[in-house]
Amino acid sequence: RRFDEVYALVKEATGEPAVDPVRRVVESGRRFELENHTILVARDGSRYYVEDSAAPIIDADGGLSGVVLVFRDVTEKNFKQREIEYLSVHDFMTGLYNRRHFVERLAAMDNENHYPLGVVMTDFNGLKILNDAFGHDLGDEALKKIARILEKVAPKNAVIARIGGDEFAAILPGTAERDIAVFSEKLRAAVAAEHVNNVPLSLAVGYATKDESSASIDEVLKFAENDMYAHKISEGSS
């Protein structure tokens, strides 16, 4: 049978057939290695990530008499690598982006293509009290609830991150200040409507926008933090 009838290779990104390594070697007479993210589709439809290489078999007269193909199943290795890559930019508890990714994306969006660029800083009020009174498991549950609310309420183009123990942040590119104010109020109200063990949740929210390149993104970030802390102080006793 033809090689490509037995050995079904597809590209991960598109699902299209990958290069036939045997045909490539026959045509070129040289060793060939498949590019990364190649998938072998088994007869039962199972999919396996593979790394393989094909090399010509040269006879005594110097002619090509065949091709030898060597391949390895790297499915588990691929999944572990993806898990490492995921954890490098995501918060393990909430699944949101982490502080490192937030900082990188904020720097990347600091250009006129994304102005007005909004930054929203939030702080979960009373996490320490909740942990002390009911245990860290309940505190973790509250953080996860806030993360899900952020994902639900935020615009689709927002970059949402957990940047500290009880701090969350969002980048809103191309968003006017009035729209960020509406988002902030909606977020506060959605969190206040949630309860954990009959305890209502509370979120302090501050925001700022950058409208022109002359402003420093660090100053905008600081202004949003100060705005958040002002709300936290005013709501702290309650």
MIVO-755813 format. One record per residue: chain; x, y, z of N, C-alpha, C in turn. Coordinates in nm, 3 decimals. Layout:
N
kette_n_xx_n_yy_n_zz_ca_xx_ca_yy_ca_zz_c_xx_c_yy_c_zz
A_X_Y_Z_X_Y_Z_X_Y_Z
...
***
This chain:
238
kette_n_xx_n_yy_n_zz_ca_xx_ca_yy_ca_zz_c_xx_c_yy_c_zz
A_0.085_-0.120_0.000_0.000_0.000_0.000_0.087_0.123_0.000
A_0.030_0.232_-0.048_0.103_0.358_-0.048_0.129_0.403_0.096
A_0.245_0.465_0.116_0.282_0.512_0.250_0.177_0.605_0.308
A_0.129_0.703_0.229_0.036_0.801_0.283_-0.103_0.743_0.309
A_-0.130_0.621_0.264_-0.256_0.556_0.298_-0.251_0.497_0.439
A_-0.130_0.466_0.483_-0.112_0.403_0.613_-0.076_0.506_0.720
A_0.013_0.598_0.681_0.071_0.692_0.777_0.008_0.828_0.753
A_-0.105_0.857_0.820_-0.182_0.980_0.797_-0.130_1.092_0.885
A_-0.064_1.188_0.824_-0.008_1.303_0.897_-0.085_1.429_0.864
A_-0.117_1.508_0.968_-0.186_1.636_0.946_-0.118_1.745_1.027
A_-0.138_1.869_0.984_-0.088_1.985_1.058_-0.186_2.017_1.170
A_-0.132_2.044_1.290_-0.218_2.070_1.405_-0.304_2.194_1.384
A_-0.245_2.301_1.333_-0.314_2.429_1.323_-0.431_2.426_1.226
A_-0.414_2.357_1.113_-0.514_2.363_1.006_-0.588_2.232_0.983
A_-0.529_2.120_1.025_-0.589_1.991_0.997_-0.563_1.943_0.856
A_-0.487_2.021_0.780_-0.454_1.984_0.642_-0.344_1.877_0.642
A_-0.335_1.797_0.534_-0.230_1.695_0.527_-0.091_1.758_0.537
A_-0.004_1.694_0.616_0.134_1.741_0.629_0.216_1.688_0.511
A_0.339_1.739_0.503_0.429_1.695_0.397_0.456_1.546_0.412
A_0.453_1.474_0.301_0.486_1.332_0.300_0.639_1.320_0.308
A_0.694_1.276_0.423_0.840_1.273_0.438_0.908_1.174_0.343
A_0.842_1.064_0.313_0.902_0.967_0.222_0.913_1.024_0.081
A_0.803_1.084_0.035_0.806_1.144_-0.099_0.913_1.254_-0.107
A_0.924_1.334_0.002_1.022_1.443_0.002_1.164_1.388_-0.013
A_1.194_1.279_0.059_1.328_1.220_0.051_1.353_1.160_-0.088
A_1.253_1.093_-0.143_1.267_1.033_-0.276_1.295_1.141_-0.381
A_1.225_1.255_-0.367_1.240_1.362_-0.465_1.372_1.437_-0.449
A_1.418_1.454_-0.323_1.537_1.535_-0.299_1.664_1.453_-0.281
A_1.648_1.328_-0.238_1.764_1.245_-0.209_1.833_1.284_-0.080
A_1.769_1.367_0.000_1.830_1.415_0.125_1.739_1.384_0.245
A_1.801_1.386_0.362_1.730_1.364_0.488_1.625_1.473_0.507
A_1.513_1.439_0.568_1.406_1.535_0.590_1.345_1.512_0.728
A_1.318_1.623_0.801_1.252_1.615_0.931_1.121_1.692_0.926
A_1.018_1.633_0.984_0.889_1.701_0.989_0.893_1.819_1.083
A_0.818_1.922_1.050_0.812_2.038_1.139_0.734_2.003_1.264
A_0.751_2.086_1.368_0.680_2.063_1.494_0.529_2.075_1.474
A_0.454_2.024_1.572_0.307_2.030_1.570_0.249_1.949_1.455
A_0.312_1.835_1.427_0.257_1.741_1.330_0.185_1.629_1.406
A_0.069_1.592_1.358_-0.014_1.492_1.425_-0.031_1.368_1.338
A_-0.015_1.253_1.399_-0.040_1.125_1.333_-0.181_1.081_1.371
A_-0.265_1.059_1.272_-0.402_1.016_1.296_-0.409_0.865_1.279
A_-0.442_0.795_1.388_-0.447_0.649_1.384_-0.574_0.602_1.314
A_-0.580_0.473_1.287_-0.693_0.417_1.214_-0.825_0.437_1.287
A_-0.821_0.438_1.423_-0.944_0.456_1.499_-0.976_0.602_1.526
A_-0.898_0.692_1.465_-0.924_0.835_1.481_-0.845_0.901_1.593
A_-0.774_0.821_1.672_-0.689_0.878_1.779_-0.580_0.965_1.717
A_-0.542_1.069_1.790_-0.443_1.164_1.738_-0.320_1.165_1.829
A_-0.202_1.157_1.768_-0.076_1.153_1.841_0.020_1.256_1.784
A_0.082_1.333_1.875_0.188_1.423_1.831_0.313_1.339_1.806
A_0.378_1.365_1.694_0.496_1.287_1.660_0.611_1.377_1.616
A_0.730_1.329_1.644_0.852_1.387_1.588_0.912_1.277_1.501
A_0.944_1.308_1.377_1.004_1.204_1.296_1.100_1.261_1.193
A_1.180_1.172_1.140_1.276_1.209_1.036_1.285_1.094_0.936
A_1.309_1.130_0.812_1.322_1.031_0.706_1.457_1.051_0.639
A_1.523_0.941_0.606_1.656_0.948_0.545_1.665_0.850_0.428
A_1.741_0.884_0.328_1.754_0.795_0.213_1.839_0.672_0.245
A_1.806_0.561_0.182_1.887_0.439_0.188_1.964_0.432_0.056
A_2.094_0.442_0.064_2.179_0.445_-0.055_2.242_0.309_-0.078
A_2.231_0.258_-0.199_2.289_0.127_-0.228_2.438_0.141_-0.261
A_2.501_0.026_-0.293_2.645_0.025_-0.317_2.687_0.109_-0.437
A_2.597_0.130_-0.530_2.628_0.210_-0.649_2.597_0.358_-0.630
A_2.555_0.393_-0.510_2.524_0.534_-0.482_2.382_0.574_-0.518
A_2.300_0.481_-0.557_2.162_0.512_-0.592_2.070_0.498_-0.473
A_1.955_0.564_-0.482_1.858_0.560_-0.373_1.772_0.436_-0.389
A_1.778_0.346_-0.291_1.702_0.222_-0.300_1.582_0.219_-0.206
A_1.570_0.321_-0.121_1.457_0.324_-0.029_1.469_0.437_0.071
A_1.378_0.437_0.164_1.375_0.542_0.267_1.351_0.476_0.402
A_1.423_0.520_0.504_1.397_0.474_0.639_1.336_0.590_0.718
A_1.227_0.559_0.787_1.154_0.661_0.865_1.159_0.623_1.012
A_1.199_0.717_1.096_1.204_0.696_1.241_1.114_0.801_1.306
A_1.024_0.757_1.392_0.938_0.856_1.458_0.915_0.820_1.603
A_0.884_0.923_1.682_0.859_0.907_1.825_0.724_0.967_1.860
A_0.653_0.900_1.947_0.528_0.955_2.000_0.564_1.052_2.112
A_0.539_1.181_2.089_0.574_1.284_2.188_0.448_1.350_2.244
A_0.337_1.278_2.243_0.209_1.334_2.289_0.218_1.380_2.435
A_0.269_1.293_2.521_0.279_1.329_2.663_0.375_1.446_2.683
A_0.487_1.441_2.613_0.585_1.550_2.621_0.521_1.681_2.576
A_0.442_1.674_2.470_0.377_1.794_2.416_0.278_1.852_2.517
A_0.198_1.765_2.579_0.100_1.812_2.677_0.169_1.875_2.799
A_0.278_1.813_2.844_0.351_1.869_2.958_0.411_2.005_2.924
A_0.464_2.016_2.802_0.520_2.143_2.758_0.413_2.251_2.754
A_0.296_2.215_2.705_0.186_2.312_2.698_0.139_2.352_2.838
A_0.141_2.256_2.930_0.103_2.287_3.067_0.202_2.385_3.129
A_0.330_2.365_3.102_0.434_2.456_3.152_0.413_2.595_3.093
A_0.388_2.600_2.961_0.366_2.728_2.894_0.242_2.798_2.950
A_0.137_2.720_2.977_0.014_2.777_3.032_0.038_2.837_3.169
A_0.107_2.761_3.256_0.132_2.808_3.392_0.228_2.926_3.395
A_0.309_2.943_3.292_0.403_3.055_3.289_0.333_3.188_3.271
A_0.210_3.187_3.219_0.138_3.313_3.196_0.003_3.318_3.268
A_-0.035_3.209_3.336_-0.164_3.206_3.404_-0.147_3.185_3.555
A_-0.244_3.236_3.628_-0.252_3.213_3.772_-0.309_3.073_3.795
A_-0.241_2.994_3.875_-0.279_2.852_3.890_-0.416_2.835_3.955
A_-0.457_2.929_4.042_-0.583_2.912_4.114_-0.704_2.954_4.032
A_-0.698_3.072_3.974_-0.816_3.128_3.907_-0.819_3.102_3.757
A_-0.703_3.071_3.699_-0.698_3.052_3.554_-0.685_3.183_3.477
A_-0.688_3.295_3.548_-0.665_3.423_3.481_-0.517_3.439_3.449
A_-0.484_3.541_3.370_-0.343_3.570_3.345_-0.275_3.611_3.475
A_-0.143_3.592_3.483_-0.069_3.631_3.603_-0.009_3.771_3.586
A_0.060_3.817_3.690_0.114_3.952_3.689_0.217_3.972_3.578
A_0.300_3.873_3.557_0.402_3.882_3.453_0.339_3.908_3.316
A_0.236_3.831_3.283_0.172_3.847_3.153_0.100_3.982_3.145
A_0.040_4.023_3.257_-0.028_4.153_3.261_0.069_4.266_3.226
A_0.185_4.264_3.288_0.286_4.368_3.265_0.332_4.367_3.119
A_0.352_4.246_3.065_0.398_4.234_2.926_0.292_4.285_2.829
A_0.166_4.249_2.853_0.060_4.292_2.762_0.035_4.442_2.772
A_0.047_4.497_2.894_0.028_4.640_2.912_0.134_4.718_2.834
A_0.259_4.671_2.841_0.367_4.736_2.766_0.345_4.724_2.616
A_0.297_4.608_2.572_0.275_4.586_2.429_0.161_4.672_2.374
A_0.062_4.701_2.459_-0.053_4.780_2.415_-0.033_4.930_2.433
A_0.081_4.968_2.488_0.107_5.110_2.512_0.147_5.179_2.382
A_0.052_5.193_2.291_0.075_5.264_2.165_-0.058_5.319_2.115
A_-0.050_5.408_2.020_-0.167_5.482_1.974_-0.276_5.393_1.913
A_-0.239_5.272_1.872_-0.339_5.181_1.816_-0.441_5.136_1.919
A_-0.405_5.150_2.048_-0.493_5.103_2.155_-0.547_5.216_2.242
A_-0.516_5.342_2.209_-0.568_5.455_2.288_-0.714_5.481_2.250
A_-0.797_5.523_2.346_-0.765_5.534_2.489_-0.748_5.396_2.553
A_-0.639_5.384_2.629_-0.604_5.258_2.693_-0.644_5.264_2.840
A_-0.738_5.180_2.877_-0.788_5.182_3.014_-0.720_5.077_3.101
A_-0.694_5.115_3.226_-0.638_5.022_3.326_-0.730_5.023_3.447
A_-0.777_4.905_3.485_-0.865_4.892_3.601_-0.795_4.807_3.705
A_-0.784_4.859_3.826_-0.723_4.787_3.938_-0.830_4.757_4.042
A_-0.829_4.635_4.094_-0.929_4.597_4.194_-0.862_4.526_4.312
A_-0.927_4.534_4.426_-0.876_4.471_4.547_-0.994_4.409_4.621
A_-0.981_4.282_4.653_-1.086_4.211_4.726_-1.083_4.254_4.872
A_-1.187_4.322_4.916_-1.193_4.370_5.053_-1.219_4.255_5.150
A_-1.137_4.246_5.253_-1.163_4.153_5.362_-1.120_4.010_5.339
A_-1.026_3.985_5.248_-0.980_3.847_5.225_-0.917_3.788_5.351
A_-0.835_3.867_5.420_-0.767_3.818_5.541_-0.869_3.780_5.649
A_-0.970_3.864_5.664_-1.073_3.837_5.764_-1.147_3.708_5.728
A_-1.178_3.692_5.599_-1.249_3.572_5.553_-1.164_3.448_5.578
A_-1.034_3.457_5.546_-0.944_3.343_5.569_-0.933_3.309_5.717
A_-0.920_3.413_5.799_-0.904_3.390_5.943_-1.031_3.331_6.005
A_-1.146_3.377_5.956_-1.271_3.335_6.017_-1.319_3.199_5.968
A_-1.299_3.172_5.839_-1.358_3.051_5.781_-1.256_2.956_5.717
A_-1.131_2.998_5.708_-1.030_2.912_5.646_-0.996_2.954_5.504
A_-0.879_2.912_5.459_-0.830_2.953_5.329_-0.909_2.893_5.214
A_-0.971_2.778_5.236_-1.050_2.718_5.129_-1.165_2.808_5.088
A_-1.227_2.871_5.188_-1.338_2.962_5.158_-1.286_3.090_5.091
A_-1.168_3.135_5.136_-1.106_3.251_5.072_-1.074_3.223_4.927
A_-1.024_3.102_4.899_-0.994_3.062_4.761_-1.121_3.057_4.676
A_-1.228_3.007_4.738_-1.356_3.001_4.666_-1.403_3.141_4.627
A_-1.385_3.236_4.718_-1.425_3.374_4.691_-1.341_3.433_4.577
A_-1.212_3.407_4.578_-1.125_3.458_4.471_-1.166_3.401_4.335
A_-1.200_3.273_4.333_-1.243_3.211_4.207_-1.375_3.271_4.159
A_-1.464_3.301_4.252_-1.591_3.363_4.214_-1.569_3.500_4.152
A_-1.478_3.577_4.213_-1.449_3.710_4.160_-1.387_3.699_4.021
A_-1.299_3.601_4.002_-1.237_3.580_3.870_-1.342_3.552_3.764
A_-1.441_3.466_3.797_-1.546_3.432_3.700_-1.633_3.554_3.670
A_-1.659_3.636_3.773_-1.738_3.757_3.751_-1.664_3.853_3.659
A_-1.534_3.868_3.682_-1.453_3.955_3.596_-1.462_3.909_3.451
A_-1.449_3.779_3.428_-1.455_3.726_3.292_-1.592_3.751_3.228
A_-1.696_3.742_3.310_-1.832_3.760_3.259_-1.864_3.905_3.228
A_-1.820_3.996_3.314_-1.857_4.137_3.303_-1.767_4.214_3.207
A_-1.640_4.176_3.199_-1.543_4.252_3.119_-1.571_4.239_2.969
A_-1.535_4.341_2.892_-1.547_4.332_2.746_-1.461_4.219_2.691
A_-1.497_4.170_2.573_-1.427_4.055_2.516_-1.279_4.083_2.488
A_-1.247_4.209_2.459_-1.107_4.240_2.426_-1.022_4.273_2.549
A_-1.080_4.260_2.668_-1.008_4.293_2.791_-0.906_4.185_2.825
A_-0.795_4.227_2.884_-0.695_4.135_2.937_-0.710_4.135_3.088
A_-0.752_4.023_3.145_-0.782_4.016_3.288_-0.676_3.932_3.358
A_-0.629_3.980_3.473_-0.521_3.910_3.543_-0.541_3.917_3.694
A_-0.487_3.817_3.761_-0.473_3.823_3.906_-0.328_3.860_3.932
A_-0.306_3.978_3.987_-0.170_4.030_3.998_-0.115_4.025_4.140
A_-0.195_3.975_4.233_-0.149_3.963_4.372_-0.244_3.872_4.447
A_-0.220_3.857_4.577_-0.304_3.769_4.657_-0.450_3.803_4.649
A_-0.485_3.930_4.667_-0.624_3.972_4.661_-0.648_4.081_4.557
A_-0.554_4.095_4.465_-0.563_4.201_4.364_-0.583_4.144_4.224
A_-0.673_4.207_4.151_-0.700_4.175_4.012_-0.684_4.302_3.929
A_-0.661_4.285_3.801_-0.645_4.401_3.713_-0.697_4.366_3.575
A_-0.733_4.470_3.502_-0.781_4.451_3.365_-0.727_4.562_3.276
A_-0.690_4.525_3.154_-0.650_4.621_3.052_-0.764_4.628_2.951
A_-0.811_4.749_2.924_-0.922_4.767_2.830_-0.875_4.858_2.715
A_-0.827_4.799_2.607_-0.779_4.879_2.494_-0.894_4.943_2.418
A_-0.869_5.063_2.369_-0.969_5.133_2.287_-1.100_5.157_2.360
A_-1.092_5.189_2.490_-1.213_5.204_2.571_-1.215_5.343_2.635
A_-1.321_5.418_2.609_-1.333_5.553_2.665_-1.353_5.547_2.816
A_-1.318_5.656_2.883_-1.324_5.659_3.030_-1.466_5.637_3.081
A_-1.565_5.692_3.012_-1.705_5.675_3.058_-1.746_5.527_3.053
A_-1.696_5.455_2.952_-1.729_5.312_2.942_-1.658_5.231_3.051
A_-1.537_5.275_3.087_-1.465_5.208_3.196_-1.535_5.232_3.329
A_-1.590_5.352_3.346_-1.664_5.383_3.468_-1.788_5.294_3.479
A_-1.856_5.273_3.367_-1.975_5.185_3.366_-1.935_5.043_3.400
A_-1.824_4.996_3.341_-1.774_4.861_3.368_-1.739_4.846_3.516
A_-1.675_4.947_3.574_-1.634_4.941_3.714_-1.754_4.928_3.807
A_-1.858_5.007_3.780_-1.977_5.002_3.863_-2.050_4.868_3.848
A_-2.054_4.819_3.725_-2.118_4.690_3.699_-2.043_4.578_3.771
A_-1.910_4.588_3.771_-1.827_4.488_3.837_-1.849_4.491_3.988
A_-1.849_4.610_4.045_-1.870_4.623_4.189_-2.006_4.564_4.231
A_-2.109_4.596_4.152_-2.243_4.548_4.185_-2.253_4.396_4.171
A_-2.189_4.340_4.068_-2.194_4.195_4.046_-2.124_4.121_4.159
A_-2.012_4.174_4.206_-1.940_4.110_4.316_-2.019_4.123_4.446
A_-2.078_4.239_4.469_-2.155_4.262_4.593_-2.276_4.169_4.602
A_-2.325_4.124_4.486_-2.442_4.036_4.485_-2.406_3.891_4.518
A_-2.274_3.862_4.518_-2.229_3.726_4.548_-2.202_3.708_4.697
A_-2.224_3.586_4.746_-2.199_3.552_4.886_-2.118_3.424_4.895
A_-2.035_3.416_4.996_-1.962_3.294_5.027_-1.990_3.263_5.174
A_-2.054_3.149_5.200_-2.092_3.113_5.337_-2.172_3.225_5.402
A_-2.266_3.281_5.325_-2.355_3.389_5.368_-2.282_3.521_5.394
A_-2.157_3.531_5.353_-2.081_3.656_5.368_-2.079_3.727_5.233
A_-2.131_3.849_5.225_-2.130_3.923_5.098_-1.987_3.963_5.060
A_-1.955_3.957_4.934_-1.823_3.994_4.886_-1.818_4.142_4.854
A_-1.698_4.197_4.858_-1.681_4.340_4.831_-1.551_4.363_4.756
A_-1.557_4.451_4.656_-1.441_4.478_4.571_-1.418_4.629_4.561
A_-1.296_4.672_4.592_-1.258_4.811_4.570_-1.204_4.823_4.428
A_-1.251_4.921_4.353_-1.215_4.934_4.211_-1.165_5.074_4.183
A_-1.054_5.084_4.111_-1.002_5.212_4.065_-0.961_5.199_3.920
A_-0.962_5.309_3.848_-0.927_5.303_3.706_-0.864_5.433_3.658
A_-0.799_5.424_3.544_-0.740_5.541_3.478_-0.725_5.507_3.330
A_-0.712_5.611_3.248_-0.696_5.589_3.104_-0.577_5.667_3.051
A_-0.519_5.614_2.944_-0.412_5.684_2.875_-0.462_5.718_2.735
A_-0.462_5.849_2.704_-0.517_5.896_2.577_-0.412_5.942_2.478
A_-0.290_5.961_2.526_-0.185_6.010_2.435_-0.050_5.955_2.477
A_0.043_5.956_2.381_0.173_5.895_2.403_0.260_5.972_2.502
A_0.229_6.099_2.527_0.313_6.178_2.617_0.301_6.134_2.763
A_0.188_6.071_2.796_0.169_6.024_2.933_0.246_5.894_2.955
A_0.293_5.873_3.077_0.365_5.751_3.110_0.266_5.644_3.154
A_0.283_5.524_3.103_0.192_5.415_3.140_0.208_5.380_3.288
A_0.328_5.402_3.342_0.350_5.378_3.486_0.270_5.477_3.569
A_0.261_5.601_3.522_0.182_5.701_3.593_0.033_5.666_3.588
A_-0.011_5.619_3.474_-0.151_5.578_3.459_-0.182_5.462_3.553
A_-0.091_5.367_3.559_-0.107_5.252_3.648_-0.112_5.297_3.794
A_-0.025_5.390_3.830_-0.021_5.442_3.967_-0.149_5.517_4.002
A_-0.199_5.592_3.906_-0.323_5.667_3.928_-0.438_5.570_3.951
A_-0.444_5.462_3.875_-0.550_5.363_3.893_-0.539_5.296_4.030
A_-0.415_5.267_4.072_-0.393_5.206_4.204_-0.438_5.300_4.315
A_-0.401_5.428_4.303_-0.440_5.526_4.405_-0.591_5.541_4.413
A_-0.656_5.538_4.296_-0.801_5.547_4.291_-0.864_5.426_4.361
A_-0.804_5.310_4.339_-0.853_5.187_4.403_-0.836_5.195_4.555
A_-0.718_5.238_4.600_-0.693_5.245_4.745_-0.782_5.347_4.813
A_-0.817_5.454_4.740_-0.907_5.554_4.796_-1.044_5.491_4.824
A_-1.091_5.410_4.729_-1.218_5.341_4.750_-1.206_5.236_4.861
A_-1.091_5.173_4.869_-1.072_5.069_4.972_-1.076_5.130_5.111
A_-1.015_5.246_5.127_-1.013_5.314_5.258_-1.154_5.355_5.296
A_-1.228_5.409_5.198_-1.363_5.456_5.227_-1.460_5.342_5.260
A_-1.429_5.222_5.205_-1.518_5.108_5.227_-1.464_5.011_5.330
A_-1.346_5.042_5.384_-1.278_4.947_5.473_-1.355_4.911_5.597
A_-1.412_5.008_5.664_-1.480_4.979_5.790_-1.602_4.891_5.769
A_-1.676_4.918_5.661_-1.796_4.837_5.636_-1.759_4.696_5.597
***
